[in-house]
């Protein structure tokens, strides 16, 4: 799924934009009506109770986490559609094994950081995070002196909630064949299993699919996408 761009679906006659969030167990929406409510705990990775309405096509959230977001397609949707592919031309599909499945997708992949040689890293795919981060442990192992780097203070909203962090800017990082500028280093205290958190900036413009039976996630490094909103787009030959 293209977790960076939006998908357009019809919900009860309305055209609704959705994001795909692999950290969310259930579909959620900020379109709240008068349907029956029920309590669900730890649906999006946090430990607080969330209020949900049960209605069209699954669970729809009224949790504050979704107030600033568009509607979210969660794992119940992805489980129903184990492999989703759109019209692609001139594309290379790279299938990566799950490193672990701990709510967010964790995969093993090679990254390139500045002039350093490519290294194998454990990458957490978090579509609830707008930015991509690397761990302080990884930065230290690569020999970067964070004292010499620009310090930034972050109020970061991710799939597990709001975090207040001190970060450091690093040179560009290449992940999924995409070059990202101003990579931030943070202490990943709550995610020690991650070397990298790949956020929406890394995933935008890339198609990925999830095969739960084979425990793989596919990252499509594509030269030309035809998304539903661009159904008539003509790819260059």
Residue, then its C-alpha position, 0 to 999 in steps of 0.5 A: x500500500x502507498x502509506x505516504x499518499x492518500x487513498x480515496x474510498x467511498x464510505x456511505x456515499x462519501x468520498x473519504x481519504x484514508x491512510x494505511x497504518x500498520x501499527x493500528x489493529x483496526x480501521x479508524x476514522x474521524x467521521x464520528x456518528x451516533x453509532x453504539x460505542x464500545x471500549x477497546x484498550x491498546x488498539x494503536x500501541x498506546x496503553x490508554x483506553x480508546x472510545x470506538x464506534x462500531x459501524x460501517x466496515x469495522x471499528x471507527x475511532x474517536x480517539x484523540x490520536x486520530x483528531x489530526x489525521x485522516x482516516x486510517x486503514x489498519x491491520x484488519x484491512x491489510x489481513x483481508x487483502x494480503x497483497x495489494x498491487x496497483x498498476x505499475x510499470x517499470x518497477x522493481x519489487x524488493x521483498x524483505x523478510x519480517x525481522x519481527x512483528x511487534x505491532x509496527x512492521x520491523x524489517x531487515x534492510x540495507x541503508x546508506x548514511x552519508x559516505x558510510x558503506x551500506x549496512x544491514x539495519x533493523x528498520x521499523x516501519x511506522x506510518x504514524x510518524x511523519x519523519x524518519x529517525x535513526x537510533x543514537x546507538x546506530x549513529x555512535x556505531x557509525x562513528x558520528x560525534x553528536x556533540x558536533x551536530x545541530x541539536x533540535x528539540x522535538x515534540x514527536x507524534x508517532x503511532x505510540x503517542x506524543x514524545x518529547x525528545x532531544x534530537x541531532x541532525x545528521x547528513x542524508x540517509x538513503x533508505x528504500x532507494x530514497x535519499x532523505x535530508x536532515x536525518x534526525x538521531x534520537x534515543x529510541x528508548x521505547x523501541x530498542x529493537x529498532x535501528x531506524x524508524x522509517x516514517x512517512x517521508x521515507x515511505x511516501x511515493x513507494x508502494x509496499x505490500x504485506x504478505x502475512x502468510x510468508x511474513x514478508x513486506x514488499x517495498x516497490x522501488x518504482x519509476x512510475x506509479x499509477x494510484x487510484x487517484x491517477x488511474x489515467x496516468x500514462x507512464x513514460x516508455 
